[in-house]
Amino acid sequence: MNQAAPIVAEAAGEPSPSDIKLVITASSLGTVFEWYDFFIYGTLAASGIIGRTFFPGDNAVIQTLLAWAGFAVGFGFRPLGAVLFGYLGDRLGRKYTFLVTITLMGVATAGVGLVPSAASIGYAAPLIVILLRIAQGLALGGEYGGAAIYVAEHSPSGKAGFYTSFIQAGVVGGFILSLVVVLLTKGLLPTETWNEWGWRLPFLFSVVLLAISLWMRVKLSESPVFKRMKEAGEVAANPIKASFTYPGNLRRMFVALFGIAAGLTVIWYTAMFTVLSFLQTTMRVEETAAQLLVGAGATAGLGWFVLFGWLSDRIGRKRPIVWGYALTLVLLFPIFWVIGATANPKLSEAARRMPVIVSGPACGYSPFAAAQADECGRLLDHFSRKGVAYEKRRTPATVVSIGGEAIADRTPAGLDAALARAGYDLSPVTPSPGRIVVILLAILSLGALSGITYGPVAALLSEMFPPAIRYSSLSIPYHIGTGYFGGFLPFISQYVVARTGDPFAGLWYTMAVVAMALVVTVFGLRDDRPGGGPGEPPVAPAG
């Protein structure tokens, strides 16, 4: 196994321009469709449909948390998929492995659309949905590494960053496609029909995408690098074992996990899912308007991924990623403050001018509890369900005040009336055109932070590892990092918000992970020369 083996095809076997176009198109579209399948669940979870359909109960907060927990389960199984399909990709080839992964993903996604509701089959509904999410996670664990490596190994020297950036943009494309299909379906159906069964159609649409993707990918030939290794008898006998024993590879995998995958994924999920949930729930923006805003912002931001992938061929992979992490630590909170103040200024002004303060001797609150232990906890539960920001304080007796005025009637109706008097209008709003422009610019800024860190990554990770164990060595740390740090982000951030009453508190999770990733990347990732090349992995840490 030669670490100095080239990532690009040798001149004699270099693919033609038409071959490369087919490789990029088929791989990128397949990535779009694969991530559409995975994200359609998250898109509908943000609107509450998944929670109230599949998770029994009458507590909207619990249903939302359980729906996001189901979202996280799929991510939790991505590392296992990375091990399984990484092994197959290094042993049997890149092409056939990601044909299997996309088939598994398409079937599992369509299956979610066919699961009866919890009202019909009880707790069997969430169990079946979670099993299908596990299948999706396994499939996704093999898809990204296969597509990224396949394109990288077809790329001429000095163009891997640019060519693989389309794979990175394809991930965002999957999220955008999920929003487009949801909005179109919802727009074509009566509201009652959409809420009753029409939301299942986007899941079933996966069958169409699967047919298109298989048709395109069957036309592809095997990676030239893998074919050359197979002809030379250099295919690893046990790529999983070799990934953990090859000299210096453990350190490279550590950097890939904690420095690259963890950091870029929390930025991306914050830029997409946290913004969508923040607009719909916290700021009470009308559901369709929120989806259109995030979809438009994500679409406009696709160019960031290609731009920084292209730039990484000229200035190296490390520099843009470090820039992106540093800028995220500086700009994340201000960008969300702008979105909050702009999306629903009356609600933001009410929260600033008339703060809700709940105090008591203990004031414990558990979002998952069927019933809160004391009156203070019940008050916090009420405000949490409403999405109203609150502060907690410790006092001998339980007191709730709004704008400094103690509220005597602490029944749900009395609290709602007090909120209304204080200017808390919790009805859905649609921002004015001028405010829409500001929100779009803010979302585009978040997209830039994601593009800086995400655009160069497929080329970076492909160059970090030796060809014979590249699929496994790339996939395992990538999917552990993205699966656990990113996949659990919506659940963790929503839980933090529910516990603290601060709508911005969930962002501290993103900040902490990005700070860790910045330190690991600065000190663990060797500075690389522009564009990589046919020699040793240029960005591998010493070892």
SULBEL-V317633 format. One record per backbone hydrogen bond with DSSP energy under -1.0 kcal/mol. NH is the residue of the N-H (numbers start at 1). CO is the residue of the C=O. If there is no record, write none. Layout:
nh=(NH NH)
co=(CO CO)
This chain:
nh=(5 13 20 21 22 23 24 25 26 27 28 29 30 31 32 33 34 35 36 37 38 39 40 43 44 45 46 48 49 52 53 54 55 63 64 65 66 67 68 69 70 71 72 73 74 75 76 77 78 81 82 83 84 85 86 87 88 89 90 91 92 98 100 101 102 103 104 105 106 107 108 109 110 111 112 113 114 115 118 121 122 124 125 127 128 129 130 131 132 133 134 135 136 137 138 139 140 141 142 143 144 146 147 148 149 150 151 152 153 154 159 163 164 166 168 169 170 171 172 173 174 175 176 177 178 179 180 181 182 183 184 185 186 187 188 189 194 195 196 197 198 199 200 201 204 205 206 207 209 210 211 212 213 214 215 216 217 218 220 227 228 229 230 231 232 234 242 243 246 249 252 253 254 255 256 257 258 259 260 261 262 264 265 266 267 268 269 270 271 272 274 275 276 277 278 279 280 281 283 285 286 290 291 292 293 294 295 296 297 298 299 300 301 302 304 306 307 308 309 310 311 312 314 315 316 321 322 323 324 325 326 327 328 329 330 331 332 335 336 337 338 339 340 341 342 343 344 348 349 350 351 352 353 354 357 358 359 360 369 378 379 380 381 382 383 384 385 386 388 390 391 393 395 399 401 402 403 405 407 410 415 416 417 418 419 420 421 422 423 424 425 429 436 437 438 439 440 441 442 443 444 445 446 447 448 449 450 451 452 453 454 455 457 460 461 462 463 464 469 470 473 474 475 476 478 479 480 481 482 483 484 485 487 489 492 493 494 495 496 497 498 499 500 501 505 507 508 509 511 512 513 514 515 516 517 518 519 520 521 522 523 524 525 531 532 540)
co=(2 10 16 17 18 19 20 21 22 23 24 25 26 27 28 29 30 31 32 33 34 35 36 39 40 41 42 45 44 48 49 50 51 59 60 61 62 63 64 65 66 67 68 69 70 71 72 73 75 77 78 79 80 81 82 83 84 85 86 87 88 94 96 97 98 99 100 101 102 103 104 105 106 107 108 109 111 112 53 117 118 121 122 123 124 125 126 127 128 129 130 131 132 133 134 135 136 137 139 139 140 142 143 144 145 146 147 148 149 151 156 159 160 163 164 165 166 167 168 169 170 171 172 173 174 175 176 177 178 179 180 181 182 183 184 185 190 191 192 193 193 194 197 198 200 201 203 204 205 206 207 208 209 210 211 212 213 214 217 223 224 225 226 227 228 229 238 239 242 246 248 249 250 251 252 253 254 255 255 256 257 260 261 262 263 264 265 266 267 268 269 270 272 273 274 275 276 277 278 279 429 286 287 288 289 290 291 292 293 294 295 296 297 299 301 302 303 304 305 306 307 308 311 311 312 317 318 319 320 321 322 323 324 325 326 327 328 331 332 333 334 335 336 337 338 339 340 344 345 346 347 348 349 350 401 391 399 393 366 374 375 376 377 378 379 380 381 382 383 501 356 358 360 359 357 405 355 402 400 408 411 412 413 414 415 416 417 418 420 419 423 284 432 433 434 435 436 437 438 439 440 441 442 443 444 445 446 447 448 449 450 451 454 456 457 458 459 460 466 467 469 470 471 472 474 475 476 477 478 479 480 481 482 486 488 489 490 491 492 493 494 495 496 497 502 504 505 506 507 508 509 510 511 512 513 514 515 516 517 518 519 520 521 312 529 537)
